[in-house]
Amino acid sequence: MIWDSVRVSRGWLDATNGVGDAELTCRILKLTEEAGEVAGAWIGTLGQNPRKGVTHTRDDVAAELADVAFTALVAIESLGFDARSALAQCAAKVRSRIS
């Protein structure tokens, strides 16, 4: 289901926004936006902003991290690669370092 959703999302973005380098740049930069939301959620979990207090939970942080992961997979597909293979190769590389 994840991989189908990634491909459907990429297709929707392609059809809606086009496929040029400017669009690809935006899809890659979207990762930064999503990572910022993770940081904001974590700050909110810790209550680090005294004006706002505790505004998020660890569940919120996990959901934001999932957004980052999904956005990355869509960006990989948008580059013309198979996201499932790219992720498997990454996992194998990491595994080889710790085995």
SEKE-134364 format. One record per residue (C-alpha): chain; residue in three letters; x, z, y. Coordinates in nm, 3 decimals, m for minus. Example, Ala and Ser with C-alpha at 12.3 -4.5 7.8 and 13.67 -1.06 7.14 Angstrom:
% residues 2
<atom><unit>A</unit><code>ALA</code><x>1.230</x><z>0.780</z><y>m0.450</y></atom>
<atom><unit>A</unit><code>SER</code><x>1.367</x><z>0.714</z><y>m0.106</y></atom>
***
This chain:
% residues 99
<atom><unit>A</unit><code>MET</code><x>0.000</x><z>0.000</z><y>0.000</y></atom>
<atom><unit>A</unit><code>ILE</code><x>0.282</x><z>0.081</z><y>0.244</y></atom>
<atom><unit>A</unit><code>TRP</code><x>0.448</x><z>m0.255</z><y>0.196</y></atom>
<atom><unit>A</unit><code>ASP</code><x>0.122</x><z>m0.445</z><y>0.238</y></atom>
<atom><unit>A</unit><code>SER</code><x>0.046</x><z>m0.247</z><y>0.553</y></atom>
<atom><unit>A</unit><code>VAL</code><x>0.391</x><z>m0.327</z><y>0.691</y></atom>
<atom><unit>A</unit><code>ARG</code><x>0.340</x><z>m0.699</z><y>0.631</y></atom>
<atom><unit>A</unit><code>VAL</code><x>m0.013</x><z>m0.697</z><y>0.771</y></atom>
<atom><unit>A</unit><code>SER</code><x>0.111</x><z>m0.513</z><y>1.081</y></atom>
<atom><unit>A</unit><code>ARG</code><x>0.391</x><z>m0.763</z><y>1.128</y></atom>
<atom><unit>A</unit><code>GLY</code><x>0.146</x><z>m1.052</z><y>1.089</y></atom>
<atom><unit>A</unit><code>TRP</code><x>m0.092</x><z>m0.898</z><y>1.340</y></atom>
<atom><unit>A</unit><code>LEU</code><x>0.190</x><z>m0.847</z><y>1.591</y></atom>
<atom><unit>A</unit><code>ASP</code><x>0.317</x><z>m1.202</z><y>1.533</y></atom>
<atom><unit>A</unit><code>ALA</code><x>m0.028</x><z>m1.347</z><y>1.593</y></atom>
<atom><unit>A</unit><code>THR</code><x>m0.099</x><z>m1.129</z><y>1.895</y></atom>
<atom><unit>A</unit><code>ASN</code><x>0.237</x><z>m1.112</z><y>2.070</y></atom>
<atom><unit>A</unit><code>GLY</code><x>0.437</x><z>m1.404</z><y>1.934</y></atom>
<atom><unit>A</unit><code>VAL</code><x>0.768</x><z>m1.408</z><y>1.751</y></atom>
<atom><unit>A</unit><code>GLY</code><x>1.035</x><z>m1.475</z><y>2.012</y></atom>
<atom><unit>A</unit><code>ASP</code><x>1.343</x><z>m1.268</z><y>2.085</y></atom>
<atom><unit>A</unit><code>ALA</code><x>1.165</x><z>m1.082</z><y>2.366</y></atom>
<atom><unit>A</unit><code>GLU</code><x>0.895</x><z>m0.969</z><y>2.123</y></atom>
<atom><unit>A</unit><code>LEU</code><x>1.152</x><z>m0.873</z><y>1.860</y></atom>
<atom><unit>A</unit><code>THR</code><x>1.336</x><z>m0.673</z><y>2.125</y></atom>
<atom><unit>A</unit><code>CYS</code><x>1.017</x><z>m0.486</z><y>2.205</y></atom>
<atom><unit>A</unit><code>ARG</code><x>0.957</x><z>m0.408</z><y>1.838</y></atom>
<atom><unit>A</unit><code>ILE</code><x>1.307</x><z>m0.269</z><y>1.805</y></atom>
<atom><unit>A</unit><code>LEU</code><x>1.277</x><z>m0.070</z><y>2.129</y></atom>
<atom><unit>A</unit><code>LYS</code><x>0.947</x><z>0.070</z><y>2.003</y></atom>
<atom><unit>A</unit><code>LEU</code><x>1.161</x><z>0.281</z><y>1.768</y></atom>
<atom><unit>A</unit><code>THR</code><x>1.306</x><z>0.460</z><y>2.069</y></atom>
<atom><unit>A</unit><code>GLU</code><x>0.959</x><z>0.532</z><y>2.202</y></atom>
<atom><unit>A</unit><code>GLU</code><x>0.849</x><z>0.669</z><y>1.866</y></atom>
<atom><unit>A</unit><code>ALA</code><x>1.165</x><z>0.881</z><y>1.835</y></atom>
<atom><unit>A</unit><code>GLY</code><x>1.089</x><z>1.026</z><y>2.178</y></atom>
<atom><unit>A</unit><code>GLU</code><x>0.748</x><z>1.129</z><y>2.050</y></atom>
<atom><unit>A</unit><code>VAL</code><x>0.918</x><z>1.309</z><y>1.760</y></atom>
<atom><unit>A</unit><code>ALA</code><x>1.138</x><z>1.494</z><y>2.009</y></atom>
<atom><unit>A</unit><code>GLY</code><x>0.838</x><z>1.585</z><y>2.221</y></atom>
<atom><unit>A</unit><code>ALA</code><x>0.647</x><z>1.712</z><y>1.919</y></atom>
<atom><unit>A</unit><code>TRP</code><x>0.944</x><z>1.922</z><y>1.805</y></atom>
<atom><unit>A</unit><code>ILE</code><x>0.986</x><z>2.068</z><y>2.154</y></atom>
<atom><unit>A</unit><code>GLY</code><x>0.614</x><z>2.144</z><y>2.148</y></atom>
<atom><unit>A</unit><code>THR</code><x>0.649</x><z>2.311</z><y>1.808</y></atom>
<atom><unit>A</unit><code>LEU</code><x>0.920</x><z>2.539</z><y>1.941</y></atom>
<atom><unit>A</unit><code>GLY</code><x>0.731</x><z>2.614</z><y>2.263</y></atom>
<atom><unit>A</unit><code>GLN</code><x>1.046</x><z>2.513</z><y>2.447</y></atom>
<atom><unit>A</unit><code>ASN</code><x>0.857</x><z>2.418</z><y>2.763</y></atom>
<atom><unit>A</unit><code>PRO</code><x>0.748</x><z>2.750</z><y>2.915</y></atom>
<atom><unit>A</unit><code>ARG</code><x>0.482</x><z>2.579</z><y>3.125</y></atom>
<atom><unit>A</unit><code>LYS</code><x>0.312</x><z>2.430</z><y>2.818</y></atom>
<atom><unit>A</unit><code>GLY</code><x>0.395</x><z>2.678</z><y>2.542</y></atom>
<atom><unit>A</unit><code>VAL</code><x>0.342</x><z>2.581</z><y>2.178</y></atom>
<atom><unit>A</unit><code>THR</code><x>0.158</x><z>2.249</z><y>2.177</y></atom>
<atom><unit>A</unit><code>HIS</code><x>0.243</x><z>2.095</z><y>1.837</y></atom>
<atom><unit>A</unit><code>THR</code><x>0.280</x><z>2.186</z><y>1.471</y></atom>
<atom><unit>A</unit><code>ARG</code><x>0.523</x><z>2.080</z><y>1.203</y></atom>
<atom><unit>A</unit><code>ASP</code><x>0.245</x><z>1.856</z><y>1.073</y></atom>
<atom><unit>A</unit><code>ASP</code><x>0.252</x><z>1.678</z><y>1.411</y></atom>
<atom><unit>A</unit><code>VAL</code><x>0.629</x><z>1.636</z><y>1.382</y></atom>
<atom><unit>A</unit><code>ALA</code><x>0.597</x><z>1.493</z><y>1.031</y></atom>
<atom><unit>A</unit><code>ALA</code><x>0.331</x><z>1.248</z><y>1.151</y></atom>
<atom><unit>A</unit><code>GLU</code><x>0.556</x><z>1.135</z><y>1.435</y></atom>
<atom><unit>A</unit><code>LEU</code><x>0.849</x><z>1.091</z><y>1.195</y></atom>
<atom><unit>A</unit><code>ALA</code><x>0.624</x><z>0.878</z><y>0.975</y></atom>
<atom><unit>A</unit><code>ASP</code><x>0.547</x><z>0.663</z><y>1.281</y></atom>
<atom><unit>A</unit><code>VAL</code><x>0.921</x><z>0.612</z><y>1.331</y></atom>
<atom><unit>A</unit><code>ALA</code><x>0.968</x><z>0.512</z><y>0.967</y></atom>
<atom><unit>A</unit><code>PHE</code><x>0.674</x><z>0.271</z><y>0.969</y></atom>
<atom><unit>A</unit><code>THR</code><x>0.783</x><z>0.117</z><y>1.298</y></atom>
<atom><unit>A</unit><code>ALA</code><x>1.132</x><z>0.065</z><y>1.155</y></atom>
<atom><unit>A</unit><code>LEU</code><x>0.990</x><z>m0.108</z><y>0.847</y></atom>
<atom><unit>A</unit><code>VAL</code><x>0.786</x><z>m0.343</z><y>1.065</y></atom>
<atom><unit>A</unit><code>ALA</code><x>1.096</x><z>m0.420</z><y>1.272</y></atom>
<atom><unit>A</unit><code>ILE</code><x>1.294</x><z>m0.501</z><y>0.956</y></atom>
<atom><unit>A</unit><code>GLU</code><x>1.021</x><z>m0.741</z><y>0.843</y></atom>
<atom><unit>A</unit><code>SER</code><x>1.014</x><z>m0.890</z><y>1.192</y></atom>
<atom><unit>A</unit><code>LEU</code><x>1.384</x><z>m0.971</z><y>1.158</y></atom>
<atom><unit>A</unit><code>GLY</code><x>1.292</x><z>m1.179</z><y>0.855</y></atom>
<atom><unit>A</unit><code>PHE</code><x>1.406</x><z>m0.934</z><y>0.589</y></atom>
<atom><unit>A</unit><code>ASP</code><x>1.216</x><z>m0.765</z><y>0.310</y></atom>
<atom><unit>A</unit><code>ALA</code><x>1.170</x><z>m0.405</z><y>0.427</y></atom>
<atom><unit>A</unit><code>ARG</code><x>1.133</x><z>m0.273</z><y>0.073</y></atom>
<atom><unit>A</unit><code>SER</code><x>1.469</x><z>m0.423</z><y>m0.029</y></atom>
<atom><unit>A</unit><code>ALA</code><x>1.640</x><z>m0.306</z><y>0.290</y></atom>
<atom><unit>A</unit><code>LEU</code><x>1.516</x><z>0.048</z><y>0.238</y></atom>
<atom><unit>A</unit><code>ALA</code><x>1.618</x><z>0.044</z><y>m0.129</y></atom>
<atom><unit>A</unit><code>GLN</code><x>1.968</x><z>m0.074</z><y>m0.034</y></atom>
<atom><unit>A</unit><code>CYS</code><x>1.994</x><z>0.200</z><y>0.226</y></atom>
<atom><unit>A</unit><code>ALA</code><x>1.883</x><z>0.464</z><y>m0.024</y></atom>
<atom><unit>A</unit><code>ALA</code><x>2.134</x><z>0.338</z><y>m0.280</y></atom>
<atom><unit>A</unit><code>LYS</code><x>2.413</x><z>0.351</z><y>m0.020</y></atom>
<atom><unit>A</unit><code>VAL</code><x>2.326</x><z>0.707</z><y>0.076</y></atom>
<atom><unit>A</unit><code>ARG</code><x>2.292</x><z>0.809</z><y>m0.289</y></atom>
<atom><unit>A</unit><code>SER</code><x>2.637</x><z>0.668</z><y>m0.369</y></atom>
<atom><unit>A</unit><code>ARG</code><x>2.788</x><z>0.886</z><y>m0.097</y></atom>
<atom><unit>A</unit><code>ILE</code><x>2.644</x><z>1.207</z><y>m0.237</y></atom>
<atom><unit>A</unit><code>SER</code><x>2.676</x><z>1.142</z><y>m0.610</y></atom>
***
